[in-house]
Amino acid sequence: MIAGLLAFASCEEASVGPKLNTNVEPPAFTSSQDGQSFVLTEENAEEVVLELSWIEPGLGFKTEIEYTVEMAESGTDFADPKTLLQTKSTSVSITGGELNNKMLASGFPSNVENNIDLRIKTDINDDIEDMYSEPMSIMVTPYYVDVSYPQIYVPGSYQSASGYTNDWSPADAPPLFSANSDDVYEGYVYMANGGNQFKFTPERNWDADWGDSGADGTLDPGGDNIELADAGYYKMNVDINALTYTVTNTTWGLIGSATPDEWNSDQDMTYDPVEKVWTITLSLTAGEVKFRANNAWDLDYGDNEGDGFLEQGGGNIQIASGGTYTVTLDLSDYPYSYSIE
């Protein structure tokens, strides 16, 4: 009996796997660029502007560690961290172009100085909690360029009737965009008629696709076609990490102190399936406006930077003087944009 208990205890101990030392130090930056300011330009796009290095944590055993360099607005305590890069090394070199694209893709405004905190996150295995370095801070002024966001596509039976060329053609299907390059996508798809079916594809071909077998909002590789009974202009959100999706039928309007009914009700916009934009021509007074969906505040867009690009829940858009204006809302590409002429 004693021999059996010893054997059992030995097996139990062997199954636990490596343990962390009780006083493990997390990774720590060793680079000296803390507090520096970087003004990014097209001229230094190919130059290395940021060099980061760090000490790996002292685990007490050998294993492969994946590091994520995270960034966030200073003072937010990484409440909404963005991934700058991932590596299995303890040092990285980042060019001006790479840093610029990551800044813009993460939603930081261009042509202004952004105070940024950086930290190192470890990913070792499921039995060891992630560790984080103490942050370092830098100031970065990115410049505006068109960012190429990761995309997935929405081929289906609605395409030819809705201005997207051929039915069930991924090559012609409207895209959804991952603003943070994190496999979470969103975008807008117009369906002119009811009784539609569609799927999601990662490329503009049928090499792989996601459907929904069971119509439960969960995506299945190669699953059944997704069906929508009604025509409409649908906001689609897809999370490939969780294999979930949602669709919301929307109409769009303009609201604000500059409109005829001020903040009381929307001025309805009209969708143009050829140009793939929403438009309205109306008289405006000096004041402010925003765009919102479905005559409610659940989904609205404003402009934080006054640069013609929209942010969900963003700031009011200024109308300097009264007159007759044509207002255009473009949700077909990312970042979403507008014009007021």
TILOTI-994906 format. One record per residue (C-alpha): x, y, z; residue in three letters. Coordinates in steps of 0.02 Angstrom, whole numbers, plus 32768, in hexadecimal, padded with zeros to 4 digits. Layout:
XYZALA ...
This chain:
800080008000MET 808C8077802EILE 80E580527F8AALA 804480757F2BGLY 802881197F83LEU 80DA814F7F5FLEU 80C481247EA8ALA 802081847EA2PHE 806E821B7EF6ALA 810082137E7CSER 808882117DE7CYS 802682A37E30GLU 80C483087E47GLU 810082E37D96ALA 805C831E7D4ASER 806783CB7D94VAL 80EF84097D1DGLY 816B84977D39PRO 814C85137DC4LYS 817985CA7DC9LEU 81F786037E4AASN 819F865A7ED8THR 81F287027EB4ASN 81F2870B7DF7VAL 821B87B67DB1GLU 81AF87E67D19PRO 8202881E7C77PRO 825388C97C81ALA 828489467BFBPHE 833E89627BE4THR 833289DB7B50SER 83528A927B72SER 82CB8AE67B08GLN 82558B077B99ASP 82178BBB7B8FGLY 824F8BD97ADDGLN 81E78C2D7A56SER 81D38BEA79A6PHE 81928C507913VAL 816A8BD47888LEU 81758C0877D1THR 81768BB77727GLU 82318BDB7723GLU 82578B6D77BBASN 81D88AE67790ALA 82628A697766GLU 82D58A9A77F6GLU 82D98A43789EVAL 82958AC37919VAL 826C8A5979B2LEU 82DB89D279FBGLU 829789717A8ELEU 82EE88EE7AF8SER 82C1889A7B9BTRP 82F988197C1BILE 829887767C17GLU 8243873E7CB9PRO 82A786C77D27GLY 8237862F7D20LEU 82AF85AE7D64GLY 829A853D7CCDPHE 82B385477C12LYS 821D85667BA4THR 81EA85CC7B0DGLU 819886727B36ILE 812E86DA7AC0GLU 813687937AE6TYR 80B588167AB5THR 80E688CC7AB2VAL 804889297AE2GLU 802589E37AD3MET 7F9E8A527B1DALA 7F7A8B097B37GLU 7FDD8B487BCCSER 7F7B8B557C6CGLY 7EFA8ACF7C3FTHR 7F538A437C9DASP 7F4589D77C00PHE 7E8889CF7C0CALA 7E8289B77B4FASP 7F2D89737B1APRO 7F5D89657A62LYS 7FDB88E97A1ETHR 8075893A79D4LEU 80C9889379A9LEU 80E687E179E3GLN 818E878979EATHR 81EC86FA7A3CLYS 828987637A48SER 82B987DD7AD2THR 82DE886C7A5DSER 828888BD79C7VAL 82AA8948794CSER 821689AA7907ILE 821B8A1A786ETHR 81C38ABF7862GLY 81478A7877E4GLY 811E89E37852GLU 81028A5078EBLEU 809C8ACC7886ASN 80288A467841ASN 800E89F778ECLYS 7FE68AA07938MET 7F648AC978B4LEU 7F1A8A1A78B3ALA 7F078A247970SER 7EA38AC57963GLY 7F258B457998PHE 7F0F8BEA7939PRO 7F8C8C2378B7SER 7FED8CC778B5ASN 7FE18CDF7972VAL 80548CA479FCGLU 80128C0A7A57ASN 80518BDA7B04ASN 80658B1D7AFFILE 808D8A9B7B85ASP 80E289F97B50LEU 80F089577BB2ARG 812688A27B97ILE 80A988157BB2LYS 80E1875F7BC0THR 808386C87B7FASP 80D486287BC1ILE 804E85A27BD5ASN 7F9E858A7C1AASP 7FE0855E7CC8ASP 804585FE7CDEILE 7FF186A67CECGLU 8025872F7C74ASP 80A687A87CB9MET 80BC885F7C8DTYR 815288D27C91SER 814F897E7CDDGLU 811C89F77C51PRO 818B8A707BF5MET 81478B0E7BA5SER 81698B607AFDILE 811C8BEB7A95MET 80EE8BC379E1VAL 80AF8C367957THR 80718BC978C6PRO 804B8C087817TYR 7FB08BDD77B5TYR 7FB48B517734VAL 7F308ADA76F4ASP 7F408A447767VAL 7F238998771ESER 7EB48942779FTYR 7E9D888577A4PRO 7DFC8851774EGLN 7D8087C3773EILE 7CF687BB76BBTYR 7C3A879D76B2VAL 7C09873D7614PRO 7B53870F75FFGLY 7AB387067599SER 7A9287C175AFTYR 7B278803754DGLN 7AEA881D749BSER 7A48887474D1ALA 7AA688E3754CSER 7B32892974E0GLY 7BBB88AC750BTYR 7BC8885C745DTHR 7BB5879E7464ASN 7B57873474E2ASP 7BBF86C37552TRP 7C6087117513SER 7CE38733759BPRO 7D4787937519ALA 7CBA8815750EASP 7C75880B75C0ALA 7C7988A07638PRO 7D00889976BEPRO 7CFC88A4777BLEU 7D9288F577D1PHE 7DFB88D0786BSER 7E25897D78ABALA 7E9D893A792FASN 7EE288A878CASER 7E9F88327950ASP 7E2987C278EBASP 7D9388287923VAL 7D3D886E7889TYR 7CB188E67861GLU 7C64893877C9GLY 7BC4895D776BTYR 7B6E88F576E5VAL 7AD8892C767CTYR 7A5488AA764FMET 79D488EE75D3ALA 7956886075E6ASN 791B87EA766DGLY 793C8731767CGLY 79F9873D7678ASN 7A7F86BC769AGLN 7B3886DA76B5PHE 7BD9869C7705LYS 7C7F86E6773DPHE 7D2586BE76E8THR 7DD686EB7721PRO 7E118704766DGLU 7DC1873475C7ARG 7DA7867C759DASN 7D5085E175E0TRP 7DEA858C7628ASP 7D9E85A676D5ALA 7CFC85EF7719ASP 7C90860277B3TRP 7BD685E377BDGLY 7B5C85C6784BASP 7B1A85157862SER 7A87852778D8GLY 7A6A85E278C3ALA 7AA986027974ASP 7B2086927951GLY 7BB7861F795ATHR 7C25860A78C1LEU 7C53855E7881ASP 7CDF853F7802PRO 7C8485097764GLY 7BDE851E77BEGLY 7B30853E7777ASP 7B0385DD771AASN 7ACC866C778BILE 7A1D86AB7761GLU 79D087587774LEU 7918876E774DALA 7915882B7734ASP 796688A576BDALA 79D38929770EGLY 7A7B897A772FTYR 7ACB890777AETYR 7B55892B782ALYS 7BB48888783FMET 7C29885F78D0ASN 7C9187C078C8VAL 7D07877E794DASP 7D7286F47902ILE 7DC586D479ABASN 7D1F86A679FCALA 7CCC866E7958LEU 7C3686DF7975THR 7BDC8761790CTYR 7B4D87DE7915THR 7AEB883B788FVAL 7A8888DC78A9THR 7A1589297827ASN 7A3289E6781FTHR 79EF8A8477D1THR 7A4E8B2777E5TRP 7A248BDA780BGLY 7A728C827835LEU 7A4B8CD378DBILE 7A888D6C793BGLY 7A6E8E227966SER 7A938E5378B0ALA 7A048DEA7869THR 794E8E237856PRO 79128DC178EEASP 79B48DD97950GLU 79D68D4779C8TRP 79208D0E79CDASN 791A8C9A7936SER 79828C5C78A2ASP 79828CA177F2GLN 79768BFF778FASP 7A008BD97713MET 79EC8B747671THR 7A5C8AE4763ETYR 7AAA8AE77590ASP 7AD08A32755DPRO 7B3C8A6A74CAVAL 7BB08ADD752DGLU 7B968A7575CCLYS 7B7D8B107638VAL 7AF18B63769BTRP 7AC48C157668THR 7A4F8CA47694ILE 7A3E8D577656THR 79F38DD176D2LEU 79FF8E7D7721SER 7A728E8977B7LEU 7A928F167830THR 7B358F37788DALA 7B438EB17911GLY 7B6E8DF97926GLU 7B3A8D5278D9VAL 7B588C9878ECLYS 7B268BFA788EPHE 7ABD8B7778E6ARG 7A678AD478BCALA 79B18AA378D0ASN 797B8B487922ASN 79D38B1779C3ALA 7A778B337A1FTRP 7AAA8A7B7A26ASP 7B1A8A99798ELEU 7B598B437958ASP 7BF38B8D7905TYR 7C4C8C32791FGLY 7CF78C7978F6ASP 7D738C8C7985ASN 7DFF8CDA7920GLU 7D9F8D3F789EGLY 7DFB8CDE7815ASP 7D668C9977B5GLY 7D728BEC7804PHE 7CF18BA9787CLEU 7CFC8B587927GLU 7C6E8AFD797DGLN 7C2A8B727A01GLY 7CA48BF879C3GLY 7C998CB379D8GLY 7C168D25798BASN 7C3C8D6378DBILE 7C3F8E2078CAGLN 7BD98E807849ILE 7C298F2B783DALA 7B9E8F8977E3SER 7AEE8F7177A2GLY 7AC58F3976F2GLY 7A8A8EAA7685THR 7AFD8E157696TYR 7B108D68764BTHR 7B498CF176D3VAL 7B958C4976A4THR 7BB88BB67719LEU 7C2D8B2D76D9ASP 7C2D8A8B7740LEU 7C6C8A1D76B1SER 7D258A3076DDASP 7D878A41777ETYR 7DA28ABA77D0PRO 7CF18AF677B3TYR 7CE88BA57768SER 7C738C33773BTYR 7C698CD676DBSER 7C008D7376F3ILE 7BFA8DE6765BGLU 
